[in-house]
Amino acid sequence: MTTTTTTATTTTAGRTPTTEEELAGQTVELLQALIRNACVNDGTVGSGQEVRNAETIADFLDGAGLDLERVEPQPGRTSLVTRVHGTAPDAPSLGLVGHTDVVPVEPDGWSRDPFGAELVDGWVWGRGAIDMLGLTAAYAVVTRALATSGRPPRGDLLLAAVADEEHGSVWGVDWLTTHRWDLVQADHVLTESGGVPVGPLGARTLAVGEKGGAGRLLRVHGRPGHGSGPWGGRNAIVIAAEVVRRIAAARGPVVVGDLWRRYVDALAPEPDLRAALLDPERLDDALPRLGALGAVAHATTHTTLAPTVIGAGSKPNVIPGLAEITLDIRVLPGTRPGDVEALLTETLGDLTEHVDIVGDRFGEPSLSPTDTDLYRVIERTVTARTGGAPVVPTLGTGGTDGRFYRRRGVPAYGFGLLSAGWDPGTWRGLFHGNDERVDVASLELTTAALHDVVTTFLR
Ligand SMILES: [Zn+2]
């Protein structure tokens, strides 16, 4: 691990932009540069190489008079951290935590170069456009604007451009909050996953919590034998197939919580559908009526079980005695570790005797309060910037860096502000998907709204 500090020197070249248009232009340009660096995190420790995006952001901040600290727990896995110091030691601080890595692409599925960052008809194309390089760029732009405004904030503004979010944040925020809390601490935090229009009023989502992860490995035992005589045998593949079928068919308990209720309010469906969506007995049957939103509705109200990796067998003429199934399991707030084993045992039924459930990982689900000053500032800003859209607090169904702050008692919200043409189905489809892209209008809205939130909250 190495840590280096540099001070960005003040230059006359970087005139402080004053207009929203100029700030938005900076966000677009910085986003394009971040996409082109292609900091692809494939889960191996040598991938990502976020040092390139850290240096691009450092170059952008050059001249703003900020102390820049680079933290590199593994070679090339660099996070860049800086702080605009406030004038009032007691004033609450705000952290902007943006990851700089992206997930891999399947190039054949793309209509444009995934790392070309082309700007076409008002859209920036490329891996990371929405997850989350556009937002990370806006964080850097607003940090620079505040640092060079000549009006220091009362509370500190922290900017953390972090590595490795796409593989559990092991070399990013998990590491930073564990080993360098002095550097990355903040009283409130904004990160990704928000601002998506929902329902007829275009209510904008703000992720206030997220599910926990409790993945397991199922080891399915059969009996090996000769491939020429399958009858009466116990082929581990055949047993595993039934295990997978039961997992796919499992419905599990339905939990209609406060956040789901508020989401349904924002969707404002017709009365019969509304009643079904709020009734644990009828919810599952109503999911197809939600179209692309069905998966969101399901994940928000269930602990989900998804087989993601399967392996068995080694030779064409040998019936395998062992099969392994990896399960991605995401648990709702309120779930206890023992509930995961209970749900699996119930789902497997009489097959339990052939299956070992391996692993005990339990990432706590996390939830931030909504009765904070920051939440209210965001509400007012979003409503003002959209001509009246309310904010709907949501439960994130995947993971973000917000959880590492929440587990230290720091309220963390998934922020962003997309233009009115977006909907949750399209947004979800582009996340980690083909043809990921973002419209310049959303980058403008996000930059302007973030600037409002930061200056209002810190002054
Ligand atoms: Zn992300």
Residues whose N, C-alpha, C, O or C-beta is under 5 A from the ligand:
A	BS01	ZN	D131 M132 E192
